[in-house]
Amino acid sequence: MPGPWRTRQFAELNRDLAEIVGDKTAAALAGLRVRSAGDLLRLVPRRYLSGTETSDLSELVEGEDVAIVAKVHDTRMAGQEPRRRLEVVLTDDRTTITATFFGRERYISSWSRQLTRGARAIFVGRVGSFGGHPQLAHPDFVLVDEFGTITGHRARTHRAMADQVSRDGLIGLYPATAKLPTWNVAETVELVLDHVGRLGDPLPEWVRSSRGLVDEDAAYHGVHRPATRREASAGLDRLRFDEALALQLVMARRRQRSAGDAAPRLTGTPGGILDQFDDRLPFRLTDGQQEVCDEILDELAQPHPMRRLLQGEVGSGKTVVAVRAMLRAIDSGRQAALVAPTEVLASQHYGAIRTLLGDLGDGQVLGAPEGATEVVLLTGSLGAAAATAVREAIASGRAGLVIGTHALFSASVRFADLGLVIVDEQHRFGVRQRASLGRRPDGSSAHQLVMTATPIPRSIAMTAFGDLATSTLTEIPAGRSDVQTTVVEIAAHPGWLERAWERIREEVAAGRQAFIVCPRIDPGDPLPADGAADDGAADDGSTGVDAAPMASAIETYERLSSGPLHGLRVGLLHGRLPADEKDAVMSAFASGRIDVVVATTVIEVGVDVPNASVMVVLDADRFGVSQLHQLRGRIGRGEHPGLCLLVTSSTSDTALSRLVAVAETRDGFRLAELDLLQRREGNVLGSAQAGTKSSLRLVRVIEDAGLIADAREVAERLVRDDPDERHDLLADLVTQTERQGEEAAAGEWLERT
């Protein structure tokens, strides 16, 4: 990998924007996640306008940010000082909309002199409503003549845009902020384009010619200084391919480096703990489980590290596959570690694995079977003395099977001989985190198995998990029951919620148990708790979430315990409870000593209570599609049919359509694609690897699946042809992309903390 600033292209594109445009403008652009010259050049216009066009005003939607070309139909002054305003009626000769301007008398007078009857202008603002009619509140504007040329004094203040139009070009409308409107973004882009000049092209000629791509300089000029829409489209196609290729190059390099690493060969021992475990299994593995197990055990026996993603539907039996892989490591004289993202899930894994192993997990104590291993649990909330004892068991090798949370990443944890790392719910961790745990003192790497119960479409598997081979479990083991899912619309049927509480009482009377899930912990919390909002259900309008108060676990627990569920044994579970209290609640629920648990999303994954048959999700519109699918997977795990009630008071068509989609199918892959269509893919390179921010600017993993697959093929060939990374520009592209991923991850971590 070349060092920083090895090529002029790398230096110019990664130059701090403040060095070119000044601190004030750079600070304003930071709100758009633009910090370098390259970031700005990849900030492409959302759309293009020609000044000779007239927009169709009937297509405007309330709440949208728009840019329109319209004529002034009429103007009038309204209100009294100091709330004087100018109302300008705009028309496309068929429909009208009012643009309202506020300000001091001298400003209003200036605007009224410019916006005279018959004048044409480009207006940029947000569509609102006043008196039941659409309105643009104080939009920015520039006048244009019949030839599309910017006129008036704003032709001087918006010089870059005026120059663009005078070249018979299109006007690019950029993402903007309150402090930096689209006109100013365009001017800053012009300045940066002039500054960087002509750049070398990282792509070999054969890639450009075979894909019909313009060179990189033409791409930047095409999107920012287009003469035609075709030129802008060609430039965008090239930049989108660059983004997809950069990601695939990063993944291909990682696969290449991993293939060259050494790893301990986990070949096992006939008659060892794995064979004893298999002999005791009270059920038969499904064909899918057996196939995946064979695949994993074959890879563990190789001298190079396994890097495999195991994805499976909720309840598909990933845990037993993981246990068999860990026992193979122990049979080979090594240790195995399983990392979970939450203490609740880690504790659930610990309990489930101890139950599966029986006395095989008692360690080397009197009466234990030959080859038995010690199983330990390490979490951040463990007391000092207990944590020290666990770390000693790990360091001495006495503990062959280690289960824990992020606490296992601590520098104070030393393994005697770690052979296998299993990471559950990988989207809660990142590439660098799991890589750090898998490093061995001798420089070799432990084998890695990454598990997720969230189905991953192939397109995102090629990006977020492109450095991993993939195995998929689709069969559901015998004994699982069906789950009926129903959307409960409180606005349309207020009485249905009371019926939900009655249904819980009926299930409990029949000897079964129930979950009630809330999006936040406490009524005073400003945001959903325990990750409820991380799955695409933020209050940004993108998922149709209403701005009404959210149900909280504490308030719901108190209200139901003394009200509709009075007399039942109701427990409370959320992420802020001390670990011992969480364990006590889950233990009591699992043993049947609690009838109903009111919880947040801490029960999303890993919780296995076969007797639970009903779940009520309050404010279900606050959760993402995949998250609801995961929550629903907590019921119907035994012989009793499940009932999942998705309760919502939202009247948003978008929110309701999402809930209906969940109710209509249990196909996790179909729901995962819907989820991804409605939210960004997450930072696919850094330590976050999923969430609210994305290092992808132009590529969408669902819509651009073909582009991603094509870029993967090109990346494989480029890495094969240049294994030592001698091509400076391509190596720079990888370096730049990895750095952007780390910066995005760091920014998201700061936001979350």
Residue pairs with C-beta under 8 A, 6 or more apart in sequence:
1 725
1 731
1 734
1 735
2 10
2 725
2 728
2 731
2 732
2 735
4 10
4 14
4 735
5 11
5 14
6 728
6 731
6 732
7 200
7 728
7 729
7 732
8 199
8 200
9 199
9 200
9 202
9 729
9 732
10 729
10 732
10 735
10 736
12 37
12 38
12 195
12 196
12 197
12 199
13 36
13 37
13 38
13 41
13 196
13 199
13 736
14 36
14 37
14 38
14 736
14 739
15 36
15 37
16 26
16 35
16 36
17 25
17 26
17 29
17 34
17 35
17 36
17 37
17 39
17 40
17 192
18 26
18 27
20 37
20 191
20 192
20 195
21 29
21 188
21 191
21 192
25 180
25 184
25 188
26 35
28 177
28 179
28 180
29 35
29 40
29 180
29 185
29 188
31 177
31 179
31 180
32 43
32 175
32 176
32 177
32 180
33 39
33 693
33 744
33 747
34 40
34 43
35 743
37 192
37 195
37 196
38 736
39 740
40 188
40 189
40 192
41 189
41 192
41 193
41 196
41 220
41 224
42 239
42 243
42 697
42 698
43 174
43 175
43 185
43 189
43 697
44 172
44 174
44 223
44 224
44 236
44 239
44 698
45 172
45 173
45 174
45 223
45 224
45 232
46 173
46 174
46 175
47 67
47 172
47 173
48 170
48 171
48 172
48 173
48 226
48 229
48 232
49 67
49 69
49 122
49 170
49 171
49 173
50 69
50 148
50 170
50 171
51 69
51 120
51 122
51 144
51 145
51 147
51 148
51 149
51 150
51 165
51 171
52 146
52 147
52 148
53 69
53 148
54 69
54 70
54 71
54 92
54 93
54 120
55 68
55 69
55 70
55 92
56 92
56 94
56 95
57 68
57 70
57 90
57 91
57 92
57 94
57 95
57 96
57 97
58 92
58 94
58 95
60 66
60 68
60 97
60 127
60 134
61 127
62 127
62 128
62 129
62 134
63 126
63 127
63 128
63 541
64 126
64 127
65 124
65 125
65 126
66 124
66 125
66 126
66 127
66 136
67 122
67 123
67 124
67 173
67 182
68 90
68 122
68 123
69 120
69 121
69 122
69 123
69 144
70 90
70 91
70 92
70 97
70 120
70 121
70 123
71 90
71 91
71 92
71 93
71 118
71 119
71 120
72 88
72 89
72 90
72 91
72 115
72 116
72 117
72 118
72 119
72 120
72 121
73 89
73 90
73 91
73 96
73 117
74 88
74 89
74 117
75 86
75 87
75 88
75 89
75 112
75 115
75 116
75 117
76 86
76 87
76 89
77 84
77 85
77 86
77 87
77 108
77 112
78 84
78 85
78 86
78 87
79 85
81 105
83 102
84 102
84 103
84 105
84 108
85 100
85 101
85 102
85 108
86 100
86 101
86 108
86 111
86 112
86 115
87 98
87 99
87 100
87 101
88 98
88 99
88 100
88 101
88 111
88 115
89 96
89 97
89 98
90 96
90 97
90 98
90 99
90 123
90 136
97 127
97 133
97 134
97 135
97 136
98 130
98 133
98 134
98 135
98 136
99 123
99 125
99 135
99 136
99 139
99 141
100 130
100 135
100 136
100 137
100 138
101 107
101 108
101 111
101 138
102 138
103 111
114 143
114 152
115 121
115 141
119 143
120 143
120 144
120 145
120 146
121 141
121 142
121 143
121 144
122 141
122 142
122 144
122 171
123 136
123 139
123 140
123 141
124 139
124 140
124 141
124 173
124 176
124 181
124 182
125 136
125 137
125 138
125 139
125 140
126 136
126 137
127 134
127 135
127 136
128 134
128 135
128 136
128 137
129 135
140 181
140 182
140 183
141 154
142 150
142 152
142 154
142 155
142 158
142 161
142 183
143 150
143 151
143 152
143 154
144 150
144 151
144 165
145 151
148 165
149 155
149 162
149 165
149 166
150 158
150 161
150 162
150 165
155 162
156 162
157 183
158 183
158 186
158 187
159 187
160 183
160 186
160 187
160 189
160 190
161 171
161 183
161 186
161 187
163 190
164 170
164 171
164 172
164 186
164 225
165 171
167 225
167 227
168 227
169 225
169 226
169 227
170 226
170 227
170 228
170 229
170 232
171 186
172 182
172 186
172 223
172 224
172 226
172 232
173 182
174 182
174 185
174 186
174 189
175 182
175 185
176 182
176 184
176 185
180 188
186 224
189 224
190 224
190 225
193 220
193 221
193 224
193 225
198 217
199 216
199 217
199 220
200 216
200 729
201 208
201 215
201 216
201 217
201 729
202 216
202 242
202 727
202 729
202 730
202 732
202 733
203 213
203 215
203 216
203 242
203 245
204 718
204 727
207 213
207 714
207 718
208 214
208 215
211 241
211 710
211 714
213 219
213 237
213 238
213 241
214 222
214 234
214 235
214 237
214 238
215 238
216 238
216 242
218 234
218 235
218 238
219 234
219 235
219 236
219 238
219 239
219 242
220 235
220 239
221 235
222 231
222 232
222 234
222 235
222 236
222 238
223 232
223 235
223 236
223 239
224 235
226 232
226 235
236 698
239 698
240 698
240 699
240 704
240 707
241 707
241 710
241 711
242 733
243 696
243 697
243 698
243 699
244 699
244 704
244 707
244 708
244 710
244 711
245 711
245 714
245 715
245 733
246 733
246 734
246 736
246 737
247 463
247 466
247 684
247 685
247 696
247 699
247 708
247 711
247 737
248 462
248 463
248 466
248 708
248 711
248 712
248 714
248 715
248 716
249 715
249 718
249 719
249 730
249 733
249 734
249 737
250 466
250 685
250 734
250 737
250 738
250 741
251 462
251 463
251 466
251 467
251 712
251 715
252 466
252 712
252 715
252 716
252 718
252 719
253 719
253 725
253 734
254 431
254 466
254 467
255 307
255 466
255 467
256 719
256 723
258 304
258 305
258 307
258 445
258 467
259 304
260 304
261 304
261 305
261 444
261 445
262 303
262 304
262 305
262 443
262 444
262 445
263 302
263 303
263 304
263 305
263 306
263 444
263 445
263 446
263 447
264 332
264 334
264 417
264 419
264 440
264 444
264 446
264 447
265 300
265 301
265 302
265 303
265 332
266 300
266 301
266 328
266 329
266 331
266 332
266 334
266 419
266 420
266 447
267 301
267 332
268 274
268 297
268 301
268 328
268 331
268 332
269 331
269 332
272 327
272 330
272 331
272 371
273 327
273 330
273 331
273 360
273 371
273 372
273 373
274 324
274 327
274 328
274 330
274 331
276 360
276 369
276 371
277 323
277 324
277 327
277 356
277 357
277 360
278 324
280 358
280 360
281 320
283 477
283 478
283 479
285 293
285 317
285 320
286 317
286 473
286 475
286 477
287 475
288 316
288 473
288 474
288 475
289 317
289 320
289 321
289 473
289 475
289 477
292 310
292 321
292 471
292 473
293 321
293 324
293 325
295 308
295 471
296 306
296 308
296 310
296 321
296 324
296 325
296 449
296 471
297 324
297 325
297 328
299 306
299 308
299 447
300 306
300 325
300 328
300 329
300 332
300 420
300 447
305 438
305 444
305 445
305 446
305 447
305 448
306 447
306 448
306 449
306 469
307 448
307 467
307 468
307 469
308 448
308 449
308 450
308 468
308 469
308 470
308 471
309 426
309 450
309 451
309 452
309 456
309 461
309 465
309 468
309 469
309 470
309 471
310 318
310 321
310 322
310 449
310 450
310 451
310 452
310 471
310 472
310 473
311 451
311 452
311 453
311 454
311 455
311 456
311 470
311 471
311 472
311 473
312 318
312 451
312 453
312 472
312 473
312 474
313 453
313 455
313 473
313 474
313 476
313 633
313 668
314 453
314 629
314 630
314 632
314 633
314 668
315 476
315 477
315 480
315 633
315 637
316 453
316 473
316 474
316 475
316 476
316 477
317 473
317 475
317 476
317 477
318 451
318 453
318 473
319 349
319 352
319 353
319 356
320 356
321 473
322 338
322 422
322 424
322 449
322 451
323 353
323 356
323 357
325 336
325 420
325 422
325 449
326 336
326 338
326 401
326 420
326 422
327 336
328 420
329 335
329 336
329 400
329 419
329 420
329 447
330 336
330 371
330 373
330 400
330 401
331 371
332 419
333 417
334 417
334 418
334 419
334 420
335 394
335 397
335 399
335 400
335 401
335 402
335 415
335 416
335 417
335 418
335 419
335 420
336 400
336 401
336 402
336 418
336 419
336 420
336 421
336 422
337 402
337 403
337 404
337 408
337 415
337 418
337 420
337 421
337 422
337 437
338 349
338 353
338 401
338 402
338 403
338 404
338 422
338 423
338 424
339 404
339 405
339 406
339 408
339 409
339 421
339 422
339 423
339 424
339 429
339 434
339 437
340 346
340 349
340 403
340 404
340 405
340 424
340 425
340 606
341 405
341 406
341 424
341 425
341 428
341 429
342 405
342 428
342 530
342 575
342 602
343 379
343 380
343 381
343 405
343 579
343 582
344 573
344 575
344 582
344 586
344 602
344 603
344 606
344 607
345 424
345 425
345 605
345 606
345 607
346 377
346 379
346 403
346 404
346 405
347 377
347 379
347 579
347 582
347 583
347 586
348 586
348 606
348 607
348 608
349 403
349 424
349 606
350 375
350 377
350 403
351 590
352 608
353 361
353 375
353 401
353 403
354 361
354 375
357 375
359 367
359 368
359 369
359 372
360 368
360 369
360 371
360 372
360 373
361 372
361 373
361 374
361 375
361 401
362 368
362 372
362 374
363 372
363 373
363 374
363 375
363 398
363 399
364 372
364 374
364 398
365 372
373 399
373 400
373 401
374 393
374 398
374 399
374 400
374 401
375 399
375 400
375 401
375 402
375 403
376 390
376 393
376 394
376 399
376 401
376 402
376 403
377 390
377 403
377 404
378 387
378 390
378 391
378 394
378 402
378 403
378 404
378 405
378 407
378 408
378 413
379 404
379 405
379 407
379 579
380 405
380 406
380 407
381 578
381 579
381 580
382 390
382 407
382 579
387 407
390 399
391 412
391 413
391 414
393 399
394 402
394 413
394 414
394 415
394 416
395 414
395 415
395 416
396 416
397 416
397 417
402 408
402 415
406 433
407 413
408 437
409 433
409 436
409 437
418 437
418 438
418 440
418 446
419 446
419 447
420 446
420 447
420 448
420 449
421 434
421 437
421 438
421 446
421 447
421 448
421 449
422 448
422 449
422 450
422 451
423 429
423 434
423 448
423 449
423 450
423 451
424 451
424 452
424 605
424 606
425 451
425 452
425 453
425 454
425 605
426 434
426 450
426 451
426 452
426 465
426 689
427 452
427 454
427 464
427 682
427 689
427 690
428 690
429 687
429 689
430 686
430 687
430 688
430 689
430 745
431 467
431 685
431 686
431 687
431 689
432 686
432 687
433 687
434 448
434 450
437 446
438 445
438 446
438 447
438 448
439 445
439 446
440 446
450 465
450 468
453 605
453 630
453 633
454 626
454 629
454 630
454 668
454 672
455 626
455 668
455 669
455 671
455 672
456 464
456 465
456 470
456 672
457 669
457 672
457 673
457 676
457 701
457 702
457 705
458 705
459 701
459 702
459 704
459 705
459 708
459 709
460 676
460 681
460 684
460 701
460 702
461 470
462 708
462 709
462 712
463 681
463 684
463 696
463 701
463 708
464 681
464 682
464 684
464 689
464 690
466 712
479 638
479 639
480 636
480 637
480 638
481 636
481 637
481 638
481 639
481 640
481 641
481 642
482 636
482 641
482 642
483 632
483 635
483 636
483 641
483 642
483 643
483 644
483 666
484 641
484 642
484 643
484 644
485 632
485 644
485 645
485 646
485 662
485 663
485 666
486 643
486 644
486 645
486 646
486 663
487 620
487 646
487 648
487 656
487 659
487 660
487 663
488 496
488 497
488 500
488 645
488 646
488 647
488 648
489 496
489 648
489 656
490 496
490 497
490 647
490 648
490 649
491 649
491 650
491 651
497 647
498 564
500 616
500 645
500 647
501 560
501 564
501 565
502 564
503 614
503 643
503 645
504 514
504 516
504 565
504 568
504 596
504 614
504 616
505 564
505 565
505 568
507 513
507 514
507 613
507 614
507 643
508 514
508 568
508 595
508 596
511 611
512 611
512 612
512 613
512 614
512 640
513 589
513 592
513 594
513 595
513 596
513 597
513 609
513 611
513 612
513 613
513 614
514 595
514 596
514 597
514 612
514 613
514 614
514 615
514 616
515 596
515 597
515 599
515 603
515 612
515 614
515 615
515 616
515 631
515 634
515 635
516 556
516 560
516 596
516 597
516 598
516 599
516 615
516 616
516 618
517 599
517 600
517 601
517 603
517 615
517 616
517 617
517 618
517 631
518 550
518 551
518 552
518 553
518 556
518 598
518 599
518 600
518 618
518 619
519 528
519 529
519 532
519 533
519 537
519 550
519 551
519 600
519 601
519 618
519 619
519 622
519 623
520 527
520 528
520 529
520 532
520 550
520 551
520 552
520 553
520 600
521 529
521 530
521 552
521 553
521 554
521 574
521 575
521 576
521 600
522 529
522 552
522 553
522 554
522 555
523 549
523 552
523 554
523 555
525 552
527 533
528 537
528 550
528 622
529 553
529 574
529 575
529 576
529 600
529 601
530 574
530 575
530 600
530 601
530 602
531 601
531 604
532 600
532 601
532 622
532 623
532 627
533 622
534 624
534 690
534 691
534 692
535 623
535 624
535 625
535 626
535 627
535 675
535 679
536 542
536 543
536 624
536 625
536 675
536 678
536 679
537 543
537 545
537 621
537 622
537 623
537 624
537 627
538 545
538 692
539 545
539 547
542 678
542 679
543 621
543 624
543 654
543 655
543 658
543 678
543 679
544 621
544 650
544 652
544 653
544 654
544 655
544 656
544 657
544 658
545 621
545 622
545 650
545 652
545 655
546 621
546 649
546 650
546 651
546 652
546 655
548 649
548 650
550 619
550 622
551 618
551 619
553 572
553 573
553 574
553 598
553 599
553 600
554 572
554 574
556 598
556 618
557 570
557 572
557 598
560 570
560 596
560 598
561 570
565 596
568 595
568 596
569 593
569 594
569 595
569 596
570 594
570 595
570 596
570 597
570 598
571 585
571 588
571 589
571 594
571 596
571 597
571 598
572 585
572 597
572 598
572 599
573 582
573 585
573 586
573 589
573 597
573 598
573 599
573 600
573 602
573 603
574 599
574 600
574 602
575 600
575 602
577 585
582 602
585 594
585 597
586 607
588 594
589 597
589 609
589 612
590 608
590 609
592 611
597 603
601 623
601 627
601 631
603 631
603 634
604 627
604 630
604 631
604 634
605 630
607 634
608 637
609 634
609 637
610 637
610 638
610 639
611 638
611 640
612 634
612 635
612 637
612 638
612 642
613 635
613 636
613 638
613 640
613 641
613 642
613 643
614 635
614 642
614 643
614 644
614 645
615 631
615 632
615 634
615 635
615 642
615 643
615 644
615 645
616 645
616 647
617 623
617 628
617 631
617 644
617 645
617 646
617 647
618 647
619 647
619 648
619 649
620 628
620 646
620 647
620 648
620 659
621 648
621 650
621 652
621 655
621 656
621 658
621 659
623 631
624 675
624 678
624 679
625 658
625 661
625 662
625 671
625 672
625 674
625 675
625 678
626 668
626 671
626 672
626 675
628 646
628 659
628 662
629 662
629 666
629 668
629 671
631 644
632 642
632 644
632 662
632 666
635 642
635 643
635 644
636 642
646 659
646 662
646 663
648 655
648 656
648 659
650 656
658 674
658 678
661 671
661 674
662 671
665 671
673 702
676 701
676 702
677 702
677 703
680 692
680 693
680 694
680 696
681 690
681 694
681 696
681 700
681 701
682 688
682 689
682 690
682 691
682 692
682 693
682 694
683 689
683 690
683 691
683 693
683 694
683 695
683 741
683 744
683 745
683 748
684 694
684 695
684 696
684 741
685 695
685 737
685 738
685 740
685 741
685 742
685 744
685 745
686 695
686 741
686 742
686 743
686 744
686 745
686 746
686 748
687 742
687 745
687 749
688 744
688 745
688 748
688 749
689 745
691 748
691 752
692 748
692 751
693 744
693 747
693 748
693 751
694 744
695 737
695 740
695 741
695 744
699 707
699 708
701 708
718 727
718 730
722 730
725 731
725 734
